[in-house]
Amino acid sequence: MNPSRPFKVFRALALAVVVLSLVAPLLWMIAASFKTNVDIYDTDKAFAFSPTLGNYHTVLQQANYVQFIGNSLWVAFAATVLSLLLGVPAAYSMSRFNMKKSALVVLMARVIPGVSLLVPWYYVFSNLQMVGGYTVLILSHMFVSLPLIVYIMMGFFDSLPEDLEEAALVDGLTHIGAFRRITLPLSVPGVATAGILSFIFSWNNFMFALVLSGADTKTLPVAIFDFVGYASIDWGGLMAAATVVTLPIMVIALFVQKYIVSGLTAGATKG
């Protein structure tokens, strides 16, 4: 027997276990979204059942989820764009001018639990009468996305050679001009990676939206809990709502995964 064969078998089994553990809950969620609540509790109908679109009808029409989808898109898009506008130049400055103290602040912002800031944020924003609006949601989501973008782009800028920028400075360009004309076009893969990850994290953010959103500004992760009552849970509607939240991000990740991987690996080496 080939001595490497047992390892290959073990690797295949381990991979199958990991894939099944990740995919099985998603498949159950999608299947349950096409079942009635009675069928969900019936073990005999775990695989053989009559599918229904009633749960999606409830989600998209009766529960006004189209508005919540728009809220999630707007908050995630605005937070990502503003974070890119602020984070990319900041990451470039920290990388090129060796601003270690500023980089340490960004690292601290990445590791501080967001829940520790919810109480002071709520106190400040409530006094400013901003709780329940889009502005406070976008600012709170930027707390997550901005340090993420700076962290990714610093590694990417560190991997880019400085020779081209030095040549541009010799030719008369300023540091801003060299960044805009030389460095920024070369860093498009990193910017795309940071932007995609920022959008995904903002789309999935639950904690900030739960505390700071209002009835008309709820995002999808918060709106899901409308199907959880005090006495009962509408499992069919809950699974349909969870599918509506999950599938767009899964499709986006499926189509852009190669750009994410290429952007991250491009900033993993220097020189």
C-alpha positions as CSV (number, residue, x, y, z in Angstrom):
1,M,0.0,0.0,0.0
2,N,1.2,3.5,-0.8
3,P,2.2,5.1,2.5
4,S,0.5,8.3,1.5
5,R,-2.8,6.7,0.8
6,P,-4.0,6.6,4.5
7,F,-3.2,10.3,4.7
8,K,-5.2,11.0,1.6
9,V,-8.2,9.0,2.9
10,F,-8.0,10.9,6.2
11,R,-7.8,14.2,4.5
12,A,-10.8,13.4,2.3
13,L,-12.9,12.3,5.3
14,A,-11.9,15.4,7.3
15,L,-12.8,17.6,4.3
16,A,-16.1,15.8,3.9
17,V,-16.9,16.3,7.6
18,V,-16.1,20.0,7.5
19,V,-18.1,20.6,4.3
20,L,-21.1,18.7,5.6
21,S,-21.0,20.5,8.9
22,L,-21.1,23.9,7.1
23,V,-23.5,23.0,4.3
24,A,-26.0,20.9,6.2
25,P,-27.5,23.8,8.3
26,L,-27.8,25.9,5.1
27,L,-29.6,23.1,3.3
28,W,-31.9,22.5,6.2
29,M,-32.6,26.3,6.4
30,I,-33.5,26.4,2.7
31,A,-35.6,23.3,2.9
32,A,-37.5,24.5,5.9
33,S,-38.3,27.8,4.2
34,F,-40.5,25.8,1.8
35,K,-42.3,23.9,4.5
36,T,-45.2,24.7,6.7
37,N,-44.7,24.8,10.5
38,V,-46.4,21.5,10.8
39,D,-44.1,19.8,8.3
40,I,-41.0,21.3,10.0
41,Y,-41.9,19.5,13.2
42,D,-42.8,16.2,11.4
43,T,-39.7,14.0,11.2
44,D,-41.4,11.9,8.5
45,K,-41.4,14.9,6.2
46,A,-37.8,15.8,6.6
47,F,-37.0,15.0,3.0
48,A,-40.4,14.2,1.4
49,F,-42.8,17.1,1.7
50,S,-45.0,19.4,-0.4
51,P,-43.1,22.7,-1.0
52,T,-45.0,25.9,-0.4
53,L,-44.1,29.5,-1.2
54,G,-46.3,30.9,1.5
55,N,-43.4,31.7,3.8
56,Y,-41.7,33.8,1.1
57,H,-45.1,35.5,0.4
58,T,-45.2,36.5,4.1
59,V,-41.7,37.7,4.1
60,L,-41.7,39.8,0.9
61,Q,-45.2,41.2,1.1
62,Q,-46.9,41.0,4.5
63,A,-43.7,41.6,6.6
64,N,-42.5,44.5,4.3
65,Y,-39.1,42.9,3.9
66,V,-38.5,44.8,0.6
67,Q,-38.0,47.9,2.7
68,F,-35.7,46.1,5.1
69,I,-33.7,44.8,2.1
70,G,-33.3,48.4,0.9
71,N,-32.2,49.5,4.4
72,S,-29.5,46.9,4.5
73,L,-28.3,47.7,1.0
74,W,-28.2,51.4,1.7
75,V,-26.4,51.1,5.1
76,A,-23.9,48.6,3.9
77,F,-23.2,50.5,0.7
78,A,-22.8,53.9,2.4
79,A,-20.7,52.5,5.3
80,T,-18.4,50.7,2.8
81,V,-17.9,53.7,0.5
82,L,-17.2,56.1,3.3
83,S,-14.9,53.7,4.9
84,L,-13.0,53.3,1.6
85,L,-12.7,57.0,1.2
86,L,-11.2,57.4,4.6
87,G,-9.4,54.1,5.1
88,V,-7.4,53.8,1.9
89,P,-5.6,57.1,2.2
90,A,-5.1,56.5,6.0
91,A,-3.6,53.1,5.3
92,Y,-1.3,54.6,2.6
93,S,-0.1,57.2,5.1
94,M,0.5,54.7,7.8
95,S,2.4,52.4,5.4
96,R,4.6,54.9,3.7
97,F,5.3,57.2,6.6
98,N,5.8,54.5,9.2
99,M,3.1,55.8,11.6
100,K,3.3,53.0,14.1
101,K,1.2,54.7,16.8
102,S,-1.7,55.3,14.4
103,A,-1.5,51.7,13.3
104,L,-1.6,50.6,16.9
105,V,-4.8,52.6,17.4
106,V,-6.4,50.9,14.3
107,L,-5.3,47.5,15.7
108,M,-7.0,48.3,19.0
109,A,-10.2,49.3,17.2
110,R,-10.1,45.9,15.5
111,V,-9.9,44.0,18.8
112,I,-12.2,46.1,21.0
113,P,-15.6,44.3,21.3
114,G,-18.2,46.4,19.7
115,V,-20.7,45.6,22.5
116,S,-18.5,47.5,24.9
117,L,-19.3,50.7,23.0
118,L,-23.0,50.2,22.5
119,V,-24.0,51.8,25.9
120,P,-22.0,55.0,25.5
121,W,-23.0,55.2,21.8
122,Y,-26.6,54.9,22.6
123,Y,-26.3,57.5,25.3
124,V,-24.5,60.0,23.1
125,F,-26.6,59.5,20.0
126,S,-29.9,59.5,21.9
127,N,-29.0,62.9,23.4
128,L,-28.3,64.1,19.9
129,Q,-31.6,62.6,18.8
130,M,-30.0,60.5,16.2
131,V,-31.1,57.0,17.3
132,G,-33.4,55.4,14.8
133,G,-31.9,57.2,11.8
134,Y,-29.6,56.0,9.0
135,T,-26.7,58.2,10.0
136,V,-26.1,56.5,13.3
137,L,-26.3,53.1,11.7
138,I,-23.8,54.0,9.0
139,L,-21.4,55.5,11.6
140,S,-21.7,52.4,13.8
141,H,-21.0,50.1,10.9
142,M,-18.0,52.1,9.9
143,F,-16.5,51.2,13.3
144,V,-16.2,47.7,12.0
145,S,-15.5,48.3,8.3
146,L,-13.0,51.2,8.6
147,P,-10.4,49.4,10.8
148,L,-10.8,46.3,8.6
149,I,-10.1,48.3,5.4
150,V,-7.1,50.0,7.0
151,Y,-5.7,46.7,8.2
152,I,-6.0,45.0,4.8
153,M,-4.7,48.0,2.8
154,M,-1.7,48.5,5.0
155,G,-0.5,45.1,4.2
156,F,-1.2,45.6,0.5
157,F,0.7,49.0,0.4
158,D,3.6,47.4,2.3
159,S,3.9,44.8,-0.5
160,L,4.1,47.5,-3.3
161,P,7.5,48.6,-4.3
162,E,8.3,52.3,-3.5
163,D,10.6,52.8,-6.6
164,L,7.7,54.0,-8.8
165,E,6.6,56.5,-6.3
166,E,10.1,57.8,-5.7
167,A,10.5,58.2,-9.5
168,A,7.2,60.1,-9.6
169,L,8.4,62.4,-6.8
170,V,11.6,63.1,-8.7
171,D,9.5,64.0,-11.7
172,G,7.7,66.7,-9.7
173,L,4.6,64.9,-8.3
174,T,3.6,65.4,-4.7
175,H,2.9,62.5,-2.4
176,I,-0.8,63.0,-3.0
177,G,-0.2,63.0,-6.8
178,A,2.0,59.9,-6.6
179,F,-0.7,58.1,-4.6
180,R,-3.5,59.1,-7.0
181,R,-1.6,58.4,-10.2
182,I,0.7,55.5,-9.3
183,T,-0.1,53.7,-6.1
184,L,-3.9,53.8,-6.2
185,P,-4.3,52.1,-9.7
186,L,-1.9,49.4,-8.6
187,S,-3.9,48.8,-5.4
188,V,-7.3,48.2,-7.1
189,P,-7.3,44.4,-6.2
190,G,-6.7,45.3,-2.6
191,V,-9.4,48.0,-2.6
192,A,-11.9,45.6,-4.2
193,T,-11.1,43.0,-1.5
194,A,-11.4,45.4,1.3
195,G,-14.6,46.8,-0.1
196,I,-16.2,43.4,-0.6
197,L,-15.4,42.2,2.9
198,S,-16.6,45.5,4.4
199,F,-19.9,45.2,2.6
200,I,-20.4,41.6,3.8
201,F,-19.6,42.4,7.4
202,S,-21.9,45.4,7.3
203,W,-24.7,43.4,5.7
204,N,-24.5,40.7,8.4
205,N,-24.1,43.2,11.3
206,F,-26.8,42.6,13.9
207,M,-25.8,44.0,17.2
208,F,-25.5,47.7,16.3
209,A,-28.7,47.7,14.2
210,L,-30.6,46.0,17.0
211,V,-29.9,48.8,19.4
212,L,-29.6,51.9,17.2
213,S,-32.1,51.3,14.4
214,G,-35.8,52.4,14.4
215,A,-39.0,50.8,13.1
216,D,-38.4,52.2,9.6
217,T,-34.6,51.8,9.5
218,K,-34.3,48.1,10.6
219,T,-31.9,46.0,8.6
220,L,-32.6,42.4,7.6
221,P,-30.7,40.7,10.4
222,V,-32.9,42.6,13.0
223,A,-36.1,42.2,11.0
224,I,-35.7,38.4,11.2
225,F,-36.7,38.5,14.9
226,D,-40.2,39.7,13.9
227,F,-41.0,36.0,13.5
228,V,-40.0,35.2,17.0
229,G,-42.9,35.8,19.4
230,Y,-43.4,35.4,23.2
231,A,-45.5,32.3,22.9
232,S,-44.5,30.8,19.6
233,I,-42.0,31.0,16.7
234,D,-43.0,31.0,13.0
235,W,-40.2,28.7,11.9
236,G,-41.2,28.7,8.3
237,G,-41.2,32.5,8.1
238,L,-38.0,32.6,10.1
239,M,-36.2,30.3,7.8
240,A,-37.5,32.1,4.7
241,A,-36.3,35.4,6.1
242,A,-32.9,33.9,7.0
243,T,-32.6,32.6,3.4
244,V,-33.4,36.0,2.0
245,V,-30.6,37.4,4.2
246,T,-28.0,34.7,3.5
247,L,-28.4,33.8,-0.2
248,P,-27.4,37.3,-1.6
249,I,-24.1,37.3,0.3
250,M,-23.5,33.6,-0.6
251,V,-23.9,34.5,-4.3
252,I,-21.7,37.5,-4.0
253,A,-19.0,35.5,-2.2
254,L,-19.2,32.8,-4.8
255,F,-18.6,35.1,-7.7
256,V,-16.0,37.3,-6.1
257,Q,-14.0,34.7,-4.1
258,K,-11.1,34.7,-6.6
259,Y,-10.8,38.5,-6.3
260,I,-10.9,38.2,-2.5
261,V,-8.2,35.5,-2.4
262,S,-6.0,37.3,-5.0
263,G,-6.3,40.6,-3.1
264,L,-5.4,39.1,0.2
265,T,-2.5,37.0,-1.1
266,A,-1.2,40.0,-3.1
267,G,-0.7,41.8,0.2
268,A,0.7,38.8,2.0
269,T,4.2,39.2,0.6
270,K,6.5,42.2,0.5
271,G,8.7,43.1,-2.4
